[in-house]
Structures are given as C-alpha cells and as structure tokens.
C-alpha cells in the first residue's frame, strides 16, 4: 500500500457521506434520494486531482462517459500500480474490499456505481444456483456495454423520477450479468430461454401490474409472481410483450392516464399522481415521447 491517507467507505450504510469521505464534496447528481439499497449511482465532474487509499464495502465501477480528451492516470489496485491513458468509454472495476487509489492530470465527467455484493450473490443464486463470486479488478478497459449502461444511468439521474426501483433493478441485473460473464474468475456462461412466459404466467403478471400500476413496482416482486429469477423473467417477459418490464409499465401508465384525461374531472397533475408518475413534469415528458403530443394538447383534442 502507498503512504497516502487511507479510508474505508460503505455506501449502503453512509450514502452520500461515503462519497464525501473520498472527494470532500457531494456528487453533482446521485441516486441517494431514490433510496435504492443495492445500487448507488452518482455522476460528477472530476478536476485534476487524487484520491486517498480507498477500500469500499461495495463493488465499484468508474464509467468515463464525458472525457473531452484522454487522461493520464496513475492508478493503484490491490497492490498493482499502473500508469494508463483513460479514454472516453473506458471503465474501471474495483471489487469490494480491494484497496485502490488514483491520480489524474485532466478533468472529465464519470459515472460512479456502487453494487452491493449480497445483491449480486442473490442474483447469481437465483439465476445459476451458485453462491460464490470473485470479481477480477480491471484497470481502464474499453467496454461498450457498460458505457451504454452508464449513459442510461446518467440520463435517469438527470430526469427525476426516471430512476424508479424497477429501472434501477433492471440496470443492476444487466450490470450483474455482464460482470458475471466478463469480469469474474468463474467466467459464468448464462443459458438462454425462448418462447416467452406461459399464457397463465403472463396473465398473472399483467393483472398484477394493472392492479398496482400507481406503485413503485419492483422487478423482484414481478418475477416472484411466476417463480423466476429477475433476469429470466425480464428475458421471457420481453419475448411475450415486445417490451422490457420497465417499458411496458410506462406504456400502461400512459394508457391509463389517457383514459383518465378523457373522463375529465382531474387535473393533469392529479392524473400523473394517480398513474404512478412522480409529478406532472415526469408524466408530461413520457406522454410526449410516447404519444407525440403533450397531455394538455391531448385534453384539448378530447
């Protein structure tokens, strides 16, 4: 270990305070307010600087999505020191309980992700009936899949309400599956299933979504309805409906919102709340994206 100051952080226990232990400030935007126990997501701009020696209780990813120019970085991971050039689209993977520090010469923006180890083990157990995982530390590595996930997470952070529990769990599942396949000692191969959900299974899930549409639904609770792992549930649900669970629920909420707007008697803000959107702005954004017009314009046509 270097002679730098050292700190141990636990994002699940301390939230944004753990981030402040490392960088002496809060991130520009983060998922802390969403109260997602197993996933921390933060976006920040990092001027040239250094970190202390860090060991985190969570698996950590740094996803460099906003680098105007390559950055020269001296990075130390688990006793190995490397001077590297970090480019836009690169990812660094730091397993939980692994010492790490970095020093860099140029500013840029990055997504920082903290994954709760037990959540990954639970997913592994449900998906492959395995109960152990050893991630491999990675210095800056170009990874288009993680880069796309990072960009999606930044977009969700920038639009309050988008980082719902279902969306966050979907991102956690996607990251977990990718890490299992490409960043673990075991190098797990994931089987695939075709044919979608059985008609009775699909009917049960659709009825449940319709009944509890206004709630912040969980991917895990939907998967449990048909006794599948979240990963395979998502895969089969999309085969059956053509949409991911998150996309399907958004469309259901917009359809329910249109029904209520046609009936009249409620404000647009009231309809937004009744169908599960955080606020009128959240409803407006998704309504216009899916319908091509605003809720107000839709009401004027009724």
ZAMITOR-707358 format. One line per field, with one value per residue (C-alpha): x, y, z; residue in one letter. Coordinates in pm, 1 decimal. Layout:
ZAMITOR-707358
px X, ...
py Y, ...
pz Z, ...
type a, ...
This chain:
ZAMITOR-707358
px 0.0, 119.8, 182.4, -129.1, -408.9, -647.4, -1022.9, -1283.0, -1623.3, -1963.1, -2209.0, -2501.3, -2452.8, -2338.3, -2482.2, -2352.2, -2135.0, -1918.9, -1868.7, -1773.6, -1510.6, -1333.8, -1381.2, -1462.2, -1784.0, -2117.5, -2157.7, -2337.0, -2628.1, -2685.7, -2939.8, -2925.5, -3270.4, -3421.2, -3334.3, -3215.6, -3049.9, -2842.3, -2732.9, -2556.1, -2522.7, -2355.7, -2240.9, -1967.3, -1708.8, -1360.4, -1099.3, -734.1, -660.2, -606.5, -796.9, -682.8, -631.2, -988.5, -1144.6, -1518.3, -1766.2, -1934.4, -1812.1, -1721.6, -1727.2, -1598.1, -1755.8, -1584.7, -1861.6, -1756.4, -1385.8, -1308.2, -954.1, -759.2, -649.9, -315.5, -380.6, -164.5, -383.5, -311.0, -539.8, -478.4, -100.8, -55.4, 44.6, -15.1, 23.5, -252.9, -431.0, -803.6, -1034.4, -1399.7, -1587.8, -1339.7, -1444.2, -1253.3, -1376.1, -1281.4, -1414.3, -1541.9, -1277.4, -998.6, -757.9, -744.6, -624.2, -587.5, -417.8, -508.6, -392.6, -704.4, -1068.4, -1368.2, -1708.3, -1778.1, -2048.6, -1958.8, -2151.9, -2156.1, -2304.5, -2398.2, -2217.1, -2505.9, -2743.9, -2511.9, -2484.1, -2863.3, -2895.9, -2628.3, -2803.8, -3145.0, -3011.5, -2745.7, -2792.3, -2442.5, -2346.4, -1992.9, -1839.6, -1491.6, -1465.2, -1135.4, -1003.1, -969.0, -770.2, -916.8, -1089.4, -1299.6, -1641.0, -1927.2, -2191.5, -2102.2, -2061.8, -2420.8, -2547.7, -2354.7, -2507.7, -2856.1, -2799.2, -2680.7, -2993.0, -3207.7, -3028.6, -3080.8, -3457.6, -3607.6, -3848.7, -3680.0, -3462.0, -3752.7, -3696.5, -3786.6, -3547.6, -3267.0, -3315.4, -3311.2, -2981.1, -2843.2, -2942.0, -2783.0, -2460.6, -2454.7, -2496.6, -2222.5, -1984.7, -2053.8, -1971.0, -1671.1, -1521.8, -1536.7, -1284.4, -1550.6, -1647.9, -2007.9, -2194.2, -2562.4, -2822.9, -3097.5, -3465.7, -3705.6, -4080.1, -4175.0, -4390.0, -4667.3, -5008.6, -5118.6, -4794.6, -4827.0, -5190.6, -5099.3, -4822.0, -5030.2, -5321.2, -5084.5, -4932.7, -5280.7, -5390.1, -5083.2, -4993.6, -4953.8, -4695.6, -4316.4, -4316.6, -4014.1, -3863.9, -3817.0, -4182.8, -4295.9, -4051.5, -4167.2, -4523.9, -4414.9, -4125.7, -3847.2, -3521.3, -3543.6, -3302.5, -3502.5, -3832.3, -3717.4, -3596.8, -3920.8, -4147.7, -3989.4, -4030.0, -4400.3, -4479.0, -4204.9, -4115.6, -3898.4, -4099.1, -3999.9, -4107.0, -4431.4, -4528.5, -4455.4, -4685.0, -4956.6, -4934.0, -4965.4, -5265.0, -5432.6, -5352.8, -5520.8, -5833.2, -5848.0, -5786.2, -6071.6, -6304.0, -6222.9, -6264.1, -5896.0, -5608.2, -5310.6, -5105.8, -5371.7, -5373.3, -4994.3, -5003.3, -5284.7, -5096.1, -4764.9, -4558.0, -4353.3, -4506.0, -4667.1, -4330.8, -4242.7, -4582.2, -4551.2, -4208.9, -4308.7, -4652.2, -4497.4, -4227.8, -4479.4, -4780.2, -4611.8, -4815.2, -4834.7, -5108.6, -5250.7, -5275.3, -5433.3, -5701.5, -5778.7, -5849.0, -6087.0
py 0.0, 355.4, 607.9, 807.2, 865.5, 569.5, 549.2, 271.4, 354.4, 186.4, 344.6, 135.5, 245.9, 604.1, 703.8, 1033.0, 1078.9, 791.2, 979.7, 1289.4, 1087.5, 1029.1, 1357.0, 1612.3, 1707.9, 1570.6, 1448.0, 1668.8, 1422.0, 1088.7, 816.8, 871.2, 1031.7, 734.3, 510.6, 217.1, -16.6, -223.7, 32.9, 367.2, 578.3, 918.3, 1147.1, 1400.6, 1615.8, 1538.7, 1814.7, 1705.4, 1552.5, 1246.6, 1016.2, 869.4, 495.6, 366.0, 36.0, 7.6, -245.4, -233.6, -340.1, -18.7, 87.6, 410.0, 467.7, 750.8, 884.9, 1251.9, 1288.4, 1568.7, 1433.2, 1126.2, 1147.8, 1028.1, 839.5, 670.0, 400.1, 152.4, -150.3, -425.7, -380.1, -322.2, 20.4, 125.3, 446.5, 442.7, 657.4, 670.8, 742.2, 820.6, 488.0, 321.5, 150.4, 68.7, -221.9, -238.1, -541.5, -486.4, -486.2, -402.0, -114.4, 147.1, 499.6, 717.9, 1039.7, 1206.3, 1507.9, 1628.7, 1683.6, 1492.1, 1350.2, 997.1, 779.5, 610.9, 292.2, 101.3, -250.5, -427.7, -765.8, -953.6, -833.9, -975.6, -1303.9, -1321.5, -1270.9, -1533.5, -1781.1, -1724.2, -1732.6, -2006.1, -2168.4, -2058.7, -1882.5, -1752.8, -1485.3, -1342.6, -1035.1, -952.6, -597.5, -413.2, -105.5, 120.7, -111.1, -16.3, -176.1, -58.1, -245.7, -81.6, 252.3, 229.4, 141.7, 435.8, 678.4, 541.4, 584.9, 943.8, 1019.1, 872.2, 1079.9, 1396.0, 1337.4, 1295.3, 1006.9, 802.8, 611.2, 406.2, 89.9, -123.2, 65.3, 52.6, -320.9, -373.5, -185.5, -379.0, -705.4, -602.5, -498.1, -812.9, -1042.6, -859.3, -875.4, -1246.6, -1316.4, -1089.7, -977.7, -1281.1, -1554.0, -1816.1, -1665.3, -1783.0, -1877.4, -1785.1, -2013.4, -1854.5, -1937.5, -1889.3, -1883.8, -1618.8, -1662.7, -1921.0, -1760.5, -1810.0, -1656.2, -1354.7, -1304.9, -1311.3, -1053.5, -823.5, -831.0, -753.3, -458.0, -328.7, -354.3, -185.4, 49.4, 353.9, 181.1, 187.5, -173.1, -394.5, -629.1, -884.6, -882.0, -927.8, -1215.9, -1382.3, -1391.1, -1657.7, -1802.0, -1693.6, -1509.0, -1138.8, -1198.4, -1473.7, -1306.3, -993.2, -1201.0, -1400.1, -1100.9, -909.6, -1210.3, -1219.7, -848.1, -692.7, -461.4, -475.3, -468.4, -104.7, -2.6, -197.7, -33.1, 313.0, 241.9, 110.2, 426.0, 646.6, 445.1, 471.9, 842.2, 888.5, 715.9, 947.3, 1256.3, 1158.8, 1116.1, 1463.8, 1582.3, 1562.9, 1799.2, 1677.7, 1680.1, 1470.9, 1217.9, 1198.5, 1103.8, 852.1, 656.5, 640.1, 930.4, 1140.7, 1468.1, 1641.0, 1706.9, 1336.7, 1247.7, 1522.4, 1400.8, 1036.6, 1122.8, 1340.9, 1083.3, 800.9, 989.6, 1268.5, 1541.9, 1686.6, 1589.6, 1942.8, 1913.3, 1568.9, 1711.9, 1987.3, 1722.1, 1518.8
pz 0.0, -67.3, 209.6, 118.1, 372.6, 384.6, 425.8, 439.5, 292.7, 298.3, 57.6, 180.2, 540.7, 481.5, 143.6, 12.5, 322.5, 195.9, -131.2, 65.3, 253.8, -77.2, -264.0, 10.6, -170.4, -283.8, -643.5, -893.6, -907.9, -738.4, -665.6, -288.8, -270.8, -456.2, -158.0, -366.9, -118.1, -358.9, -614.4, -574.0, -887.1, -894.4, -1174.2, -1109.7, -1280.5, -1155.2, -1190.7, -1193.4, -855.4, -639.4, -406.8, -78.2, -47.9, -57.0, 33.3, -26.1, 105.2, -236.0, -578.4, -760.0, -1123.3, -1270.2, -1612.6, -1800.3, -2020.9, -2050.7, -2122.5, -2372.2, -2410.1, -2289.0, -1925.4, -1794.2, -1472.8, -1214.1, -1059.8, -784.9, -742.7, -490.0, -482.3, -855.5, -986.5, -1346.5, -1541.9, -1800.5, -2054.6, -1981.5, -2277.1, -2314.7, -2292.0, -2055.4, -1732.0, -1414.7, -1198.6, -830.2, -638.7, -285.8, -9.6, -256.3, -191.6, -464.6, -534.4, -841.6, -952.1, -1281.9, -1481.1, -1665.3, -1573.9, -1700.5, -1611.8, -1494.2, -1350.8, -1023.0, -946.8, -619.8, -627.4, -304.7, -304.2, -144.2, -416.3, -681.5, -491.5, -462.8, -838.3, -901.8, -676.5, -834.9, -1190.4, -1181.4, -839.9, -735.7, -416.1, -468.0, -686.9, -722.0, -942.1, -1113.3, -1071.1, -1402.8, -1486.1, -1758.3, -2007.2, -2308.1, -2260.7, -2487.7, -2285.3, -1954.7, -2133.6, -2264.3, -1917.3, -1772.9, -2023.7, -1946.4, -1573.4, -1620.8, -1822.8, -1545.2, -1281.5, -1486.3, -1505.6, -1157.3, -1140.9, -1414.3, -1167.4, -1034.0, -835.2, -1137.8, -1367.1, -1110.1, -1058.6, -1435.0, -1461.2, -1162.9, -1330.7, -1662.0, -1489.6, -1279.0, -1577.9, -1765.6, -1469.9, -1425.0, -1786.9, -1837.2, -1504.4, -1276.2, -1205.4, -1274.3, -1613.9, -1594.7, -1912.4, -1896.5, -2054.5, -2260.6, -2277.5, -2566.8, -2606.5, -2354.6, -2046.9, -2041.4, -2107.2, -1745.8, -1617.5, -1846.1, -1747.2, -1378.7, -1420.5, -1641.7, -1393.8, -1106.8, -1293.4, -1378.3, -1013.6, -865.3, -1150.4, -925.3, -702.3, -744.5, -862.4, -813.4, -1070.5, -794.4, -692.9, -1053.5, -1102.6, -780.6, -910.8, -1160.8, -954.4, -1188.8, -1131.9, -1226.0, -1514.4, -1679.6, -1600.9, -1785.8, -2079.1, -2111.3, -2044.2, -2331.7, -2561.2, -2472.6, -2491.4, -2703.7, -2414.8, -2105.6, -1779.9, -1727.5, -2078.7, -2050.7, -1722.6, -1863.0, -2155.0, -1922.0, -1713.7, -2020.6, -2144.0, -1801.7, -1798.2, -2137.0, -2005.6, -1703.9, -1914.0, -2146.3, -1848.2, -1717.0, -1361.3, -1271.4, -1333.4, -1534.6, -1213.3, -1042.0, -1325.6, -1313.3, -945.0, -991.9, -1257.8, -1073.7, -1205.1, -965.4, -1083.8, -1380.4, -1546.9, -1533.8, -1684.7, -1948.9, -2063.9, -2112.6, -2256.4, -2526.0, -2602.9, -2649.9, -2789.6, -2983.4, -2809.9, -2460.5, -2211.2, -2240.5, -2620.2, -2580.6, -2348.9, -2598.2, -2863.2, -2645.8
type x, x, x, x, x, x, x, x, x, x, x, x, x, x, x, x, x, x, x, x, x, x, x, x, x, x, x, x, x, x, x, x, x, x, x, x, x, x, x, x, x, x, x, x, x, x, x, x, x, x, x, x, x, x, x, x, x, x, x, x, x, x, x, x, x, x, x, x, x, x, x, x, x, x, x, x, x, x, x, x, x, x, x, x, x, x, x, x, x, x, x, x, x, x, x, x, x, x, x, x, x, x, x, x, x, x, x, x, x, x, x, x, x, x, x, x, x, x, x, x, x, x, x, x, x, x, x, x, x, x, x, x, x, x, x, x, x, x, x, x, x, x, x, x, x, x, x, x, x, x, x, x, x, x, x, x, x, x, x, x, x, x, x, x, x, x, x, x, x, x, x, x, x, x, x, x, x, x, x, x, x, x, x, x, x, x, x, x, x, x, x, x, x, x, x, x, x, x, x, x, x, x, x, x, x, x, x, x, x, x, x, x, x, x, x, x, x, x, x, x, x, x, x, x, x, x, x, x, x, x, x, x, x, x, x, x, x, x, x, x, x, x, x, x, x, x, x, x, x, x, x, x, x, x, x, x, x, x, x, x, x, x, x, x, x, x, x, x, x, x, x, x, x, x, x, x, x, x, x, x, x, x, x, x, x, x, x, x, x, x, x, x, x, x, x, x, x, x, x, x, x, x
